[in-house]
Amino acid sequence: MAEEPQTEEHVDSLASRVVGEGEEGELQFRDMFLNMGPAHPAMHGIVRILVRLDGETVLGADVEIGYLHRAFEKSCEVGGYNQAIPYTDRLNYVSPIINNVGYAMAVEKLFGITTPERCQYILTLMSEISRITDHLTCIGASAMELGAFTVFLYMIEAREFLYDLVEEVTGARLTVSYGRIGGVKADLPDGFEQECREAIERVRKIIGECHGLLTKNRIFIDRMRDVGVISPERALAYAFTGPMLRSTGVNYDVRKAQPYLVYDRMDFIVPLGTNGDNYDRYLVRMEEIEQSCRIIEQCLEQIPPGPIFADLTGEPIETERMLELAKHKESFKDLYEVKVDIAPTLQGSERIFHDVVATDDRRAFLPPKEEVYENIESLMNHFKLVMFGHGIEPPKGEAYQAVEGANGELGFYVVSDGSGQPYRVRCRGPCFNFLAALHEMLIGDMVADVVPTFGSVNMIGGELDR
Amino acid sequence: MSQPSVTLQLLQERFASVIREVHSLHGDDTVVVEPGANLEVLQFCRDEPRLAYNVLVDLTCVDYLDYPDREGQPRFEVVYHLYSLEHNHRVRIKCPVAAEDPTVATVVELWPIADWLEREAWDMFGVNFAGHPDMRRILMYEEFEGHPLRKDYSISRRQPLVGPKN
């Protein structure tokens, strides 16, 4: 994969690289430069690593990024607040829902909105599904690069079960655009709980098989252990977060340190490594998949019900009792509305679902479509939120919101000037830090170790280059 | 109003002369320092045991050219987000930068990650970081002209793609 040196001077140096003669006749050696990327078959992502080699040992590395720069931050400044949501999908495209959550929560922070409980559970649950898909992709791809093709196929199969769930909830596999400022697009579909539990069981089974194939596999361990090592001090100096930081033994997880959504109600452990090498990163990710499965199950247990035919005690409501309750407006609030059969709009976003999936703050969230058709106030509300020059208008100010992305802390810093367009959106992606420190992880290893180390870093171009 | 956090109290005590403004809007502790004071404030934040901000979470810049009601104030602000692992708290330090000479001191000595973050801030905003060891473009290519996240860089402006040199 070596690219030939580009200038004549380099060609000369190549000829004299292996053996040359110094002033006193001793042998001289020169370093060799190897250009990996930008489009290297083992680099999932477009990045260029220029490594300096002595034989097969890496002496230095220069990482060049920016090949996937799409002006995410600039593009956010020219549209409305909700129009940035599809762009966030494309940051970390393997776990897009977490990006939706992070951005939406930053803007909600500007407003001071809290979303309904059920909405928060949905987002927690979907975030964890995303985290699993991300880890599966990372481990599967890096195992494949070491020759374990079976594991890749197994893991992609497991990922597909989860993508099916994601597709059912959001309508898309990858570019989901599910989050909204102040809520989510639509409620969970019917029968989701059952399907989700089945999918989790299947994922667990596959993870067990992959454990059998990899965790004690001699070849895999030899390739991964003590390779790509970084110390906790250096990791913190480079502001590492996520599995990369935890593999060095530093206990930092945004979900535990500064809980958001309903993570404070979840019982899960944060797995920690000890060596900070590729093998520990692999183990941390494998364990995080299991912990995410546990969080999903707890969400399914705890999630407050959506609109049903029953009242709080689970009893169906008689018409007469309903009339009686309607006389006391206070108690009427706690009741769940009757579900309609005909959906005039996207399934799960009908009027009755609105209370549970979206904020009632009409500055931020569109009114239900039925009401837009039925009364003038909602129609005006709708147009105010979508028309150019109006839109969602958070008060002036700035807010930083961090969520735990699959790779680490995903932060959004949003500055509002009070208009309908974000004044500045800054995305702090976790990959950027890993790539900035990649040269430290590579130096001293073999050239063949570049690929597993790069794989375990789990670089996602969309998030790195924005 | 609740009590100001330990961070804000300490910083106000120590740096009363160079702090322009503090606030905790939406719960984010924020300190605006005088231009040129960023390095000493950040150094203090990192080394003071009661603060122990050992992680530079983010470094970015905001161009306030079009921001309403900001006449007479410096055009740019360099924004540092710090996190302390030990105390589990965060702070945002903002350092105004004038448009005429957009230069602030580098913090690479404090946190190595600032190397790349400052390169990005320079690439996108044209803010210089005095003392930075290796200032090159990072996201854009070398031949790119201008700094795309400045407010006076139109989003519809196009530049020719530069092909490979050989």
Interface residues (C-beta under 8 A of the other chain):
Chain A: Q6 I65 G66 H69 A71 E73 K74 S75 E77 V78 K109 L110 G112 R234 L236 A237 Y238 A239 V250 Y252 A257 Q258 G397 E398 A399 Y400 A402 E409 G411 Y413 V415 D417 G418 Y423 R424 R426 R428 F432 N433 L435 A436 A437 D465 R466
Chain B: L25 H26 G27 D28 T30 N54 V55 L56 V57 D58 T60 V62 D63 D66 Y67 P68 V79 H81 L85 N88 R90 R92 W111 P112 I113 D115 W116 L117 E120 M124 R137 I138 L139 M140 Y141 P148 L149 I155 K165 N166
